[in-house]
Amino acid sequence: MAERLRVLRDFQPTMSADRARQAVGAAGNAARAAYADAVSAYAALERDELREAARAVMAVTSGRG
């Protein structure tokens, strides 16, 4: 999502995208499948839809959703 929204250019990430992918890979097949599903789902979204999806994820992860 961050790559699609290009926030990586605006903020200093705490972990590189490559390192994040490695961490997902180390979590096992289930995590890889979930990651691939998420990438696929977000890739199909238009920019406005992607922003809304990011807001929804942030609301859920912050306890507001």
C-alpha positions as a Markdown table, in Angstrom:
| # | Residue | x | y | z |
|---|---|---|---|---|
| 1 | Met | 0.0 | 0.0 | 0.0 |
| 2 | Ala | 2.8 | 2.4 | 0.9 |
| 3 | Glu | 4.5 | 1.7 | -2.4 |
| 4 | Arg | 1.3 | 2.4 | -4.3 |
| 5 | Leu | 0.6 | 5.6 | -2.4 |
| 6 | Arg | 4.3 | 6.6 | -2.7 |
| 7 | Val | 4.6 | 7.5 | 0.9 |
| 8 | Leu | 8.0 | 6.0 | 0.9 |
| 9 | Arg | 9.2 | 9.2 | -0.8 |
| 10 | Asp | 7.7 | 11.4 | 1.9 |
| 11 | Phe | 8.6 | 9.5 | 5.1 |
| 12 | Gln | 11.7 | 7.7 | 6.3 |
| 13 | Pro | 10.5 | 4.1 | 6.7 |
| 14 | Thr | 11.7 | 2.2 | 9.8 |
| 15 | Met | 12.3 | -0.8 | 7.6 |
| 16 | Ser | 13.2 | -1.0 | 3.9 |
| 17 | Ala | 10.7 | -2.5 | 1.5 |
| 18 | Asp | 13.1 | -5.4 | 0.7 |
| 19 | Arg | 13.6 | -6.1 | 4.4 |
| 20 | Ala | 9.8 | -6.1 | 5.0 |
| 21 | Arg | 9.4 | -8.6 | 2.2 |
| 22 | Gln | 12.1 | -10.8 | 3.8 |
| 23 | Ala | 10.3 | -10.6 | 7.1 |
| 24 | Val | 7.0 | -11.7 | 5.4 |
| 25 | Gly | 8.9 | -14.5 | 3.7 |
| 26 | Ala | 10.3 | -15.7 | 7.0 |
| 27 | Ala | 6.8 | -15.9 | 8.5 |
| 28 | Gly | 6.0 | -18.9 | 6.4 |
| 29 | Asn | 3.6 | -19.9 | 3.6 |
| 30 | Ala | 0.4 | -18.6 | 5.2 |
| 31 | Ala | 1.9 | -15.1 | 5.5 |
| 32 | Arg | 3.2 | -15.2 | 1.9 |
| 33 | Ala | -0.2 | -16.2 | 0.6 |
| 34 | Ala | -1.9 | -13.4 | 2.6 |
| 35 | Tyr | 0.7 | -10.9 | 1.5 |
| 36 | Ala | 0.2 | -11.9 | -2.2 |
| 37 | Asp | -3.5 | -11.6 | -1.8 |
| 38 | Ala | -3.2 | -8.1 | -0.3 |
| 39 | Val | -0.8 | -7.0 | -3.0 |
| 40 | Ser | -3.2 | -8.3 | -5.6 |
| 41 | Ala | -6.2 | -6.7 | -4.1 |
| 42 | Tyr | -4.5 | -3.3 | -3.6 |
| 43 | Ala | -3.0 | -3.4 | -7.1 |
| 44 | Ala | -6.5 | -3.4 | -8.6 |
| 45 | Leu | -7.6 | -0.2 | -6.8 |
| 46 | Glu | -7.7 | 3.2 | -8.2 |
| 47 | Arg | -5.8 | 5.9 | -6.3 |
| 48 | Asp | -8.9 | 7.2 | -4.4 |
| 49 | Glu | -9.9 | 3.7 | -3.5 |
| 50 | Leu | -6.4 | 2.9 | -2.4 |
| 51 | Arg | -6.5 | 5.9 | 0.0 |
| 52 | Glu | -9.8 | 4.8 | 1.4 |
| 53 | Ala | -8.4 | 1.3 | 1.9 |
| 54 | Ala | -5.4 | 2.8 | 3.7 |
| 55 | Arg | -7.7 | 4.8 | 6.0 |
| 56 | Ala | -9.6 | 1.7 | 6.8 |
| 57 | Val | -6.5 | -0.3 | 7.7 |
| 58 | Met | -5.2 | 2.5 | 9.9 |
| 59 | Ala | -8.6 | 2.7 | 11.7 |
| 60 | Val | -8.5 | -1.0 | 12.4 |
| 61 | Thr | -4.9 | -1.1 | 13.5 |
| 62 | Ser | -5.3 | 2.0 | 15.7 |
| 63 | Gly | -8.4 | 0.4 | 17.5 |
| 64 | Arg | -10.9 | 2.8 | 15.9 |
| 65 | Gly | -12.3 | 0.4 | 13.4 |
